[in-house]
Amino acid sequence: MRRALLALCAAVVGLVLGMVPAGAATPPTEFGNDWHDPITAGPPVSVPDTPSCSVTVADTAFRDYTPYKGTYIPPGDTGDPGSPKTTENAEKCGHRWSKVVLRLEGSVAGRQFDRLGYLHIGGVEVLRTSTPEPSPQGIAWHVEKDVTRYASVLRARQPVEMLIGNTVDGTYTGVIKVKVTLTFYAAQGRVKAAAAPDKVLTLQGAHTQDAVYQGQLTTPRNSERIVAEVYATGSGGGCEEFWYLTVPDTAPYSCRTKDGPYREVQVRIDGRLAGIAAPFPTVWTGGWSNPFLWYVIPGLRAFDVRPLEYDLTPFAGVLNDGRPHQVAVSVTGLPAGQSGWSTPTNILVWQDAGAARVTGALVTNQAGDPVDKTAYEPGAERRLTAEGGHALTVAGYLDTSHGRVTTTVTRRLAANSTHRWNADETTDALRARWHDAETVTVSGRGPATTTRTQRTYTMDGATTVDAGNRLRTTMTMGDRADLATLRGGRRTDWSLLDDTYTGDAAYNQNVPRDQRHATGVSRERYRLHGPGSCYDRTLATVQGELTEGRYGC
């Protein structure tokens, strides 16, 4: 992967540098009725130089809240096994894939809010996304995602369901058009088939009155690794869309919850805490009352909402008994009975090819005392400081065909924030930091392997409204991850990710579009480093024009 990323960097440098030609026109003094198409600084998915073929999954337009439903047909399957196309596609990309890439191409014109969407194939959520807000002239954008981990689902025909809930009426005119394709890259020669999960399962259940999603899970009896992924999003237009700004009920602010802003997404198995994670503070493209911040460069992860991952392998000895088990996903800090979060969950399973049944046991399940503290200071400038955190260690063993294997997972969460606002909320500011540290150690025959992941999310933003009713928002967001793999205490792999967004935009409120006199600058720098590889890309905009597209390592 690292070598492929390095080659990719070299391939895109000319393209990126050429995005903003020398001598380009001076940016306008304010936003007009058209602007650059949305763009992000992250790298394209790296792919091998092997034969490939593509399949269209959905090609539709969203005008309301009616899901698109169709059928996914694997490459080489046209319903007529003897047709030339079937034979050609089967030979071109085969049935063993080294990479599968999803690509969503979207367009919308007119006036429209940001919208949240999902794509399910065979009941498995393979993409959660949101849309940019359009210009009157129209915009187009795309999203790429590596979906190789869902290869087992993609080998057979599957039902497809996709929804980007939308409203089109006399005011909101934007019809959201999307096309989604999957491209399959063959495993050939030195390019091996991906080590994807053997099965991808979904929870069959429903939300309870306490906003907990509960479902039944029955895993194969020879499961030797189990990972849950939860596409957790706070959304729906209510206060949970801005959960990090909420305050306790006792403080005077427009978004209040019982205990304040601390949120933690938990997974329980048969009532026992099995995993914890810090949600990412996603800002959608209308967020913080200022779409001019996000018209060209969206907030981090807004177009590709990545799932939270939980290594549940310590529970495999419990789950492998062939019986259904209760799995519950909940959001700590969300008041009982209140909606506002969506937590669709996939369960990825790797099986022991050398054993029909794998037995084992859970040996450690120890949670620390949760921390959730707030302190409110009244005054002309009201202030809420908040601190939260939690720790969990789980361990279990499995007697596999290759010996006893013990997996220990330790996760520590920490969050702190300072929220400032005045009486009429014409000043509203937040500085916050979330830390999610995870260590997974697998020991058996030979040296133990330890993977350490340190995730840090930051937000420093403020919205002000002056006496002339001009609203200004400044924002800095950070998404950082430090990953290291050690075998026998020696580092064998590592990566460093640093994705940073900054923006400053202002406009006149409650006036016709041509009187808003909106201005805005934004910048994103995405850096990813690993052994022998480097990706470093910077984008910048002024009043909707792309003014910088630079690559450098």
N, C-alpha and C positions, 0 to 999 in steps of 0.2 A: 504493500500500500504506500509506503514511504517513497519508494522509487517512482511509483506511478504519479504521486503527488508532485515530485520534483519535475518530472517530465511535463506534467500538466502546467506547472508554473511557467516553464520555458515556452510552452505552446501558446499560452494566453497573453504573454507580455506584449506582443505586437498589437493584439486586439485591444487590450486595455489602454495602452498608450495612444492608440489611434482613435479612441472614443471622443476625445476632446482635441480637435485639430488645432495646430498652431495658428494664431491669428484669428481665433474664433471671435465672434461679435461680443461686444460688452454686454453683460447681463442687463435685463431691464431694471428699472428702479423700483418696480413693484410687480406682484403677480398679475398676469393677464388672464385670458380665458383658456389658455392652453399651456401645458408644461411637459417636461421630459417624462417619458414612460417610467414607471417605478423600477428601481434597480437595487440590488444588494451587493455588498462587497465580498461575500463568501465565495469559495471556489466551486466550480462545477463538480459534479460527481466524477471521480477518476474512473476510467473504463479501460479494459484491456484491448489490445489490437487483435481481436479475434472476430470471426463472422458474427453478425447480429441480425435480429429481425424484430419488428415492432407489431404491437397489437393495440387497437383502439379500445379503450375501456368505456369511455363515455364521451359523447359529443352532443351538448344540449345547451339550453338557456334557462335561467332561473328568473321567474317573474313573481313567484309567490313562495309558499311554504310546502309545495308539493315535491316530494323526493323524485329524482330520476331513478328509474329501475330498468335494468337490462341484464344481459348475460355476458359474463367474461368467457371468452373462448381461447384456450391456450394456443401458442404458436404451433402451426402444423395441423390444427384440428379445425376443419371447415365443415364437418358433418358428413363429408364424403371421403372416406379413407383412400379412394383410388384417384382423387383429383390431382392434377399436376401441381397445384399450389400447395396442397398438403405435403406432397413428397418434397417439393423444393424447400419449404419452410422447415420441415423436420430435419432435412439434411443441413440446412444453413445454420441453425442455432441449436439443434439437438434437444435433448431432454435433461442435459446436465449443464448448468449455467454457472459461470464464474461471477456474474454480476447481473442484477436486474435493476433498471432505472425507471422510475416514474417521472413523467413530465406533464405538468398542468400548464396549458396555455389559456389565458383569460383576456377578455376585453369588456369594456363597459364605457358608455358615454352618457352625458347628461348630468343629472343630479341624483346622488344616492349616498346613503350611509355606508359605513364599513359593515361587512357581514361575515359571520362565522360559518364555516362549512366543514363537512367530513366526507370521506369516501370509504365505503365498506365493500370488501370482496369476500364472498363466502362468510359474511358476518364478522369478518376481521377488519378492524379499523387500520387502514394502511396510510391514511393521510388525514390530518386535521389542519385546517388552514383558515385564513381570513383574507378579506379582499381590500384593495386600496379604494379610496374615494376618487371618483373620476373628475376630469375637466369637462366642460361643455362640449369640447371638440372630441373627447374620447381618449382613452389610454389602453395600452396592452401590456401585459406582464406575464411572467412565467415562473414556475416553481419546479425545481428538480429535487428528487429524493432517492437515496439508495434504499430499495425495498427488498434486497436480496434475502433478508431474514424471513420473508414471507413466501419463499420459494415453494415450500411444501403445499401451500394453499393454491399456488398458481399452476400446479401441474394438472389440474382437472377443471372442467367447466364449473363455474360458480355464479350465483346470483350477485348482481351489483346494485348497490344503493348509494346514491350521492345526493347531498342536499347542501345548498347555500341559500338559507332562508332569506327571502327578499320581499320587498313591497314596492309595487309599481302603481302609481296613481297620478293625479293631476300635478302633484308637487315633486314626487320622487320618481324620476323618469328612467333611471338607469336599469337596463336589462343586462344581467350578468351572463355572458356567454363563455363557456369553457369547453375545452377538449382535453381529455386525459389519455395518454398513451403509456404503454410499458414497452421498454426495449430490453431484449434478452441477449446477453453476450455469451457465446458458447465457451465451454471449457474444452480447451484444445491444446495439445502439445504440452509445453511447460506451464501453461495457464490451467490451474487445477479448478475443480468445482468448489464452490464456496462451502465452508463448513456451517451451513445453515441449520437451524433447528429441524428436528425430524417431524415435529407437529407444532401447529399454532392453534391453541384452544381459546374459546371465549367463555365468559361467564354467562350462564343462563339464569337470569334473575331480574330484579327490579329495585327501584329506590324505595326505601321505607319512609315513614313519616318523619324520621330524624335525619333525612337527607343522606342516609347511608346506602350505598349500592351493595346489595347482597346477591350472591349467586352461588350455584352449585358447580363444583369442579371435580371431575374424575380423571386422573392422569393415568397413562399407561403404567403397568406394574413394573416395568424395567426402566423407569425414568432415572437418569443419573445427574441431570442438571435441569433446574427449573428457574425461569426468570419471568417476572411479571412486568408488563409495561402499562402505565396508566397515562392516558392522554388527558391530564387534568387541566381544566380551564375555568377560571372565574369569568362569567360573562352574563349576557342577558339584559344589559342596560341598567341593572340595579347597582347597589353599592358594592357587591362582590366583584364587579368588574374592576373596581379600584380598592380591593381588599386591604392593600397596604396603607391606605389613607383613613381607614375606619378608626373610630375612637370608642372608648367605653361609654355605656349609656349615661354615665354621670357627667360627661363633658358636653358642652354646647357646640355641636357641629352637625352638618347635614347628613353625614353617614355615620351611624352609630351601631355598634354591636356590643354584646354583653361584656366581652373581655378585651376588645381592641383589635389590633392588626395582626397578631401572630396567627399564621396558618401553617398547617403541617398535614401532608397527605399520608394517611396510614393504611396499611393492609393488615387484616387479621385473618387467621386461619382457625376455624372452629373456636372463635372467641379469643385466641391468643395473638398478641401483637407479633407480627412477622416481619414488618418492614416500615420504615419511616423515610420521608423525603421532604425537602423544601421545594415548594412550587416556584416556578420562574415568574417574575413580575412582568408578564407580557403587557405591552401597551398597544392596543389596536390603533388603526390608522385615523380614527377620529378622537383619540385619547387626549386627556388633559385639556379638553375644550378647544383644541387647536389643530385642525387637520392640516394647516399650512406647514406644520412641523414635519409631516409624514408623506406629503404628496409624492416626492421622488424617492427618498430613502425611508423605508418603513422602520418602525421600531424593531429591535432585535427579536428574532424568532416569530414575528407576526405572520409571515407567510408560510412558515414550516414549523408548526407547534410540535416540538419534540416531546416524546413521552418521558415520564419519570420511570426509572428502572429499579427493580428490586430483585436481588438474588435470593430466591426462596429455596435454594438447594438444601439448606439445613433441615427443611421440613419434608424433603423427599421421602425419607423413611416412614413418615406418617402418611403421606399422600399415596404411597405406592400399595396400599392395601386393597385396591380395587373398588373401594366404596366412594360414594360422593361425599365431598367435604364442603363445608360452608366457608366461602371467602367473602369478606366484607371490605369495601373501600370507603373511607370517610375522610372528611376535611375537618381537622381540629380548629376550633375557633369559629366555625360556622354555627350560628344559633340553631337549636333544635327546631325542626319544622320549616326552616327557611331554605328557599331554593337559591340558585345562583352559581352552582358549580356543576360541571359535567365531568364524569370520570370513567369513560369507556376503557375497558381493560382487556388486554390480550395476555395469554399465558404461553410462553415459548418453552418447548420441551425437547431436550436431547436424550435419546435412548441408548442403552447399553446393547450394542449389537451382539455381544457375546453371551447374553443372559436373557431368559424369558421373564425372570423376576429378579428384582433387586430389593433387598431388605435393608433396614437400618433403623435409626432412632434419632430423635431430637434430644440432645444432651444439655444444651444451655439455652435459656430464653430469659434474658435479664434486661429489664428496662430501667433506666435511671428516672429520677423524679423530674417530671416536666417543669420547665420554667416559663412563666408567663406573667411578667410584671409591667405595670404602667404607672406613670406619675404625671399628673396633670397640674399645670401651673397657670392660673387665671391671670388676666391683665389685659392691657391694650393689645399686646401680642400674646395670644394664647399658645401654650406649648404643651405637647405630649411627648414624653420620652417612653420608649417601649423596649423591652428586652424579652426574648423568648429562646427556648432551646430544649433539646431532648437528646438522649443517647440510648442506643439499643445494641445488645450483642446477642447473636443467635449462633448456635453451632450444632451440627449433626453429622452423623457418619452413615456411610452406605457400604455394604459388602457387595462389590461389583465383580465382574468377571476378571478384572485386573487387580483385585485386592481391595482391602478396606481403604476408603477415601473419606477424609474428614474435611468439612467445609465450615469455616468460621467467618461470619460477617459482622463487622462492627460499623455503626454509623452514628455520627454526631452532628447535630444541627444547632445552629446559633443564628439569631437575628437581632439586630438592634436598629432603632430608628429615632429620629427627631422630627416631629411634625409641628409646623408653625402656621397660625392663621389669625386673622382678626375677626371682629364681630360680624361683619357682613360678608366675610370670606372673599373680599376683593384682593386679599393676599392669602395665598395658600401654597405652602412649600413643604417639601419632604426631603430628608437625607436619610438613606437607609442602606443596610448591608445585610446580605444573607450568606451563610456559609454552610456547606453540606459536604462533610468529609466521610469517605467510605473506604474501608479496608476489607478485602476478601482474601482469605488464606486457604489454599487447598493443599492438604498434605496426605501422603500415602507412601507408596514405594518411591524412593528417590527423594531429591531435595524438594522442599515445599515451595510453592509458587504463591507470591503475594502481589495483589494489584491494589494500589492506593490511588484514589481519585479525590482531589480537592476541588470542589466547585465553589465559586464565589460570584454572587450577583450584586450589582450596586445600582443605585438610583439617586440622583441629585437633581430635583426639579422644582420649579416655582412658577405659579401663575399669578399675575397681578392685573388688576383693572384700574385704570386711572380715572380722573374726574371727567375726561372726555369720552368715557366708555370704550377706550381702546384696550384690548386684552393682549397681554404679552406672556408667552411661555418660554422658559429656558429649560433645557433638559440635557443631562448626561447619563447614559446607561452603560453598564459594563457586564459582560458575560465572559467569565474566565474559568478555565479548567486546567489543572496540572495533574497529569496521569503518569504513573511509573509502575513498571512490572519488574519484580525481583524474583529470581530463582536461586534458592540456596543463599539468599542474602546479597546476591550480585545483580545489579540492574541489567535487564535484558532488553527493555524497551521503554520509551518515554514519549510524551508529547506535551506541548504547551499551547493553549489556545487563549487568545486575548481579542475579543470583539468589542469595540467601543463606538458608541454613537453620541454625537453632540448636536444640539440644535437650538435655534433662537428665532422665534417667529411672532409676529404681531398683526392684528387687524382690528378695524372698527366693528363693534358688535351692533346687531339689530338694525342694519341698514341694507339697502339693495347691494347686490354683488359688486356693481361698478363703483360703489362708494366705500368699499371696505379698505382700499389702499393697503392691501396686505403685503408684508415683506417677510422674508425668512431665509435663513442660511442653515445648512445641515452638513454633517460630515460623518462618515463611518470609516474606521480602519479595522481590518480583519487580519489577524496574524496567527499563523499556525506553523509550529516548528516541531520537528522530530528528527530522529537519526538520519542524517544525510538528506534532509528535505527542508524546504522553506517556502511558505506562501505568505505574501504581505501585499495587501491591496488597500488603497485609499480612494474614496469617492467624496466629492464635495459639490454642493449646490448653492446657488444664489437665486432667489426669486423663481424657483422652479426650473432653472437652467443648470445643466451639469457643467461645472466649471473645472473639475479635476477628476481624472481617472488614471491613477498612477499605480504602477507595480514596482516593488523594490524589495530585494532581499540582501 
